[in-house]
């Protein structure tokens, strides 16, 4: 059954079928041919159960808030704020891009949205300042991944839906790895710019810094609202997402007046289209995961690669390998839905903290998102900046090595993730 499942799925992909259709068709054939005891209505039930979770409501709300802010001037205000403080150092624009991606990640929770919102503004400036185009493309695609580690992270929400882990804990646990990734990206930009003698920007005056801070102070309230309300127990993640939509709407329509109520309808349609595509993928991933379970794939993989009594390190190494490979070919959320059940049981049995495991999985998903041949961030950049696939991929190797290094650090030093439990 497994062989037929894989052949049909990849055959459909080669014929140009969308990913969700490939998974649904292959799963349906497997159920009808090999699982006659299962009623055909189960297919519909599983498709519905894949998106039947209250926690998933936070995803479209966070996307809607991010779309509102992207349509306004929030991204530019954040860029000007970061640039005013660090734009004058070596690699200042590169560090500004990484820093703004970190801040915007606290609004969007989506690496693809961050690629577009921040990249479209800063990329032309970096090219004018004599930055190497391939390195600029690679930095945008990679730094946008910080958004998946800084709350609110869509990938983290999906992991919590699959495993039943605490969304609030996952959000807080992702902050330190996200900041660490920003620091390492910034150091690389500094030394890279110094080596190639890339011109530095003019140092902002104190008055310019104060003005930039005043303009950015309200957008900077997003992390406080999201993390603060969840961690203090005032709001659940879904409630915090709803609050973020209200905050974004008031900010852009009332305070800044950059968008109108008429614009809000168009933004909602855009959010709806993205959410629909995302939820269709999640539903198809659920039925595909069910068939894999009936085919005993989780048990087979666990027995063949993990053995009878695997250590924590062995489990985490195989988790990184499987998720990295999965992320190269499918959307990170699909990887979470399909692959997580395979390793979650053995990981818990080996004594691995579910939050530790969740952050490791998130890092591998975003690593796969910038890895050829089918990393989703790569194609997002190609479409957003109208550049060739080669020009994006060429600048990725340094950032891939950095993220592999981060994975190793998080495996051997889980305290980076669980630091919040000290307070």
N, C-alpha and C positions, 0 to 999 in steps of 0.2 A: 504493500500500500504506500509506503513512504516513497519508493522510487517513482511510482505513478504520480503521486502528489507533486514531487519536485519537477518531474518532466513536464507535466501540464502547466505548472506555474511559470517555469522559465520559457516554455514554448509560447505561452501567451505574451510574455514580456517581449520576446523576440519578434512577435507578430505585431507589436505596437499597442497591445492592450494596456490600459491603466493598471497601476499596481493593485488597486482594490479589486478590480475585476479578475485579475490573475489569481488572487488569493481566494476569492469567492468561488470561482469556477472550479479550481483544483480541489477545494474543500468539498464542494457539492458532489463532484464526481466520486471522490473518495468515500463520502457518506453513502451515496446511492449504491455503489458497487461493493464496497467492502464492509459497510456497517448497516446491513439490512434491518437489524433490530432497532435502529434509530429512525424515528419518524421524520419525514421530510419537513414537517412543521418546526422541528428542532432547529433547522437552519435559520428560520426567521427569528425564533426565540433567542438564539445565540447572537444574532446580529443586533437585536434590540438590547440584550443584556450587556453588550460591549460598551454601550453609551448610557446605560441606566445607572448612573451614579451621581448623587448630589454633589460630590466633590468636583466632578467634571464641569459643573456650572461655572466654576471660577475661571476656566480657560477662556470662553468667549468674552467674559467680562473684562479680564485683564487685556485681551486682544483689543477690545473696544476702547478701553482707556488709552492704550498705546496708540491706536489709530487716531484718536482725537488729538493727542499730544503731537503726533507726527504731522497732522494736517495743520497744526498751529506753528508757533515759533519756539516750542520747548527745546527741540534738538539744537537749534542755533544758540539759544540762551545758554544751554549747558556747555556747548563747544566754546563759546566766548568766555565763559567763566573759567573753565579748565585752562584754556589757552592763555588767559591773562596772567596766570600764576606760573606756568611751566613752559609756555611757548618759546621762551628765549634760550632754553638750554639746548645742547646738542640733541638732535632728534626730537626737538620740542613738539613739532606737529604730530609725529608718530606717537609720542607719549600722550599728547592731547587726545588723539584718536582712541587710544587704549583706555584712557581715563574716562572719556565721554561714553564709550561703549559700556564701561562699568556702571556709570550713573544711569545711562538710559536703560540698562538691563534691569534696574530697579523699578522701571516703569513698564517695560514691554514684556519681559519674561521670554521673549522669542529672539533667537539669534538671527533668523531671516529678516525680521522687522528691523533689527539693529543694523544689519548690513545696508539696508536701503536708506534708513533715516539718517545715519551718521556718515555712511560712505558717500552719499550723493553731495553732502555739504563739504566734507573735508578733503575728499579725493582730488578735486580740481586744485585746491590750495597747495596740497603736497606736491602735485606734479609741477605746478608753477615754481615751487621752491627747489626744484631739481632733485626731488626724490626719485628713486628708480621705480618705474611703473610696476614691474612685477612684484617688487617688495611691498609697494603700497597696496596692491590688490591682495597679496598674501596676508598682510597685516589686517586689512579690513575684514576679510573672511574669518580670520582666526580670532581677532579681538572681539568680534561680535559674539563669539561663543561664551564669553564671560557672562553674557546675559542669561545663559542657561544655568549658571552657578549662583548668580546673585538673585535673591527672591524679588519678584515672584517668578519662579521657573516652571514653564509648562511641562518640561520633562520630569521634574520632581513631582508635580501633581499627578502625572500619569503613573509614576512608580508607586506612589502612595495609594492610588486607586487599585492597582494590581495586588499590592501586598498588604494593604490595611495599615501601613505605617502612618505616623503623625506628619501631616503636611507642615504644621508649624515648626516641628523639630527639624525637618528636612530643610526648610527655608533658612533657619538660623545656622544650621551646620554647613550650608553652602557658602556663607559669607567669607570665611577665612580662605578656603581654596580659591574663590573668585578673586579676592584681593591679592593673594599670592601670585596668581596667574598674571594679573595686571602688573605687578612689580617686576616679574621676570621679563615680560614683554617690553616694559619700559626700559629696563637695563639693556636689553638687546638693541633697542632703537637708539639709545644713547651712544653705545660703543660703535654701532654700525654707522651712524651719522658722523661720528668723529673720525672713523677710519676712512670714509669716502669724502670727508670734508664738505658735507652738505651744509649750505648756508643756514645760519641761525636767524630766527625772527627777532624783531625789535623787542626790547624788554618793556613791558607795560608799566606805566606810572602808577603810583599809589592811587591816584584819583580814578584811573581806568579800572584798576582792580576792584575798588569799592563799587563803582557803577556796575561792573560785570556781576559782582556778588549780589547786589540788590536785584538785578534782573533775574538771577537764577535762584534766589532764595525760596520762592514758592514752588518751583519744580523740584527742588531738593527736599521738599516735604514729603514726597512720595515714599521714599524708604522708611521714613519715620511712621507714616500712616500704616503702611503694609506690615512691616516687621514689628513695630511697636504695638499695634492693635492686636496682632495674633499672639505675640509672645507674652503680652500682659493679660491675655484672656478676655479682653474687651470684645473681640470679634473673632469669628471663625475665618478660615482662609476665603471661603465663598463670600462672607459678609464683607471682608476687607476688599475683595475684588469689586463688589458693588459700591463700596465707599470710594474706591479709586476712580470709578467711572464718574461718580458725582463730582469728585474733586477736579478731575480733568475737564469736565464740562463747565464747571464754574470758572476754572482758571482761563480756559481758552475763549469762552463765550461772554463772560461777564467782566473778568479782570483785564485780560489782554485784548479781547474783542477781535481775535484773528479769524474766528469762524462764526457763522450764523446758524440759526436753527435749520435753515434750508440745507446748509452744508452737512448738518448732522445726519440727515437722511441718507446722503450719499456715503458718508463714513460708515453708517450702520449696514448698508448694503455690502460694502467692502468687507466688513467684519463678518457678516453673514456668509459670504462666499468662502472666506478662509475657514470659518468654523465648520461649514458644511463639508468641505473637502477633508478637513481634519477628522471629523467625526465619522465620515464614511470609511476612512482608513482604519480608525479604531474599531469600528464594528466588524470590518472584514478581518482584522487581526485577531479578533475574539474567536471567530469561527475557525480560522486557520489554527489557532492555538489549541482549540478543542480537539481537532483532528490529530494534531501532533500528540496530544495527551492519550487519545485512544490508541495511537500507534506505538505507545510506550517509548516515544522518543526521549522524553526527559530521563526516564530510568536508564535507557540504553546509553545515553551520553554520560550520565552520572557514573555508571558502572565502568565505562570504557576509558574515560579520561580522568576521573577522580579517584577511582579505586574504592575500597571498602571503608577506609578510615582516613580521609584526606585531612591535611592540616589546613589552618586558616590561609596560609600563604599560597598553598596549592590551589585552593578554591578560588581565591581572588585573582591569581594569575590566569586561570582558565576563564574566569568571568571577563577579564580585560580582553583576552584574545577573542572570545566569541562575540562580545558586544562590539569590539572594534571592527571585526569582519562584517557583522550585520549592519553596522552604521555606514559602511562603505557602499552598501547596495540598497538599503531601504531607509525611509524616514526614521529618525531616532525614536519617535513614539511607537512606531510599529515594532521596532527592535525591543522596546521595553515590554510591550504586550506579549510578544511571542517568546522571547528568550528568558525573561525574568523568572517565569515559573520553572524553568529547567534547573536553575541554580539556587533558587531561594531556599528550598528545603535543605539541600546539602550545606548551604552556607550557615543557616541557623543551627543545624546539627553540629557544625564545626565550631560553634561559639562566636560567630561573627555578628556584630551589632547590626540590626537592620538599617539603621541610619548610615553607618559606615559603608555598608554594601550599596545603599542607594546613591551615595555621592560617588563611589567608584564607578557605578553603572552610568551615572550622568556624565562623568568625565569621558568615559569611553564612547558614549553616544555622540558627544560633541567632537571628539577626536575623529570618529568615523565620518561626521558631517563635513569635514574639510579634507577627507582622504579620497584620492582618485580610486576607482573610476567614476563613482556616482554620488560623491558627497553632495548633499543638498545645498549647502552654503556656496559651493563652487558655482552651481548653475544659477543660484540667486544672484550672485555677483555678475555673471556673464549677461544675464538679462537686464539687471539694473544699470550697469555701466556700459553696455553694448561693446563688450570686449570678448576676445576669443577665449576658448577653454584653456588653451596653452598659456596665455598670458596670466591667467589666474593661478594655474597649477605650478608654474615656474617659481613663484615666490613662496610656496608653502613649506618646503623642507625644513627651514630653521624653526618654524612654529610647530611643525609636527614633532620635531625632536624635543622642543620645550614641553609640549603637552605629554609626551611619553615620560619625560623626566618627572612631571607633576604626578603622573599615575604611580610611578615608583615611590615617590615620597609619601603619597597618601596610603599606599599599601603597607609600608613599613613604619609610618608615623601617624597612626589614626588620631593622635591627640590634636592634629591640625583640624580635624573634622569635629571632634567631640569636645572642643575647648569650652563651649558654652555651658557644659555641665559642671564646670568649676564654680560657677556663679550661683 
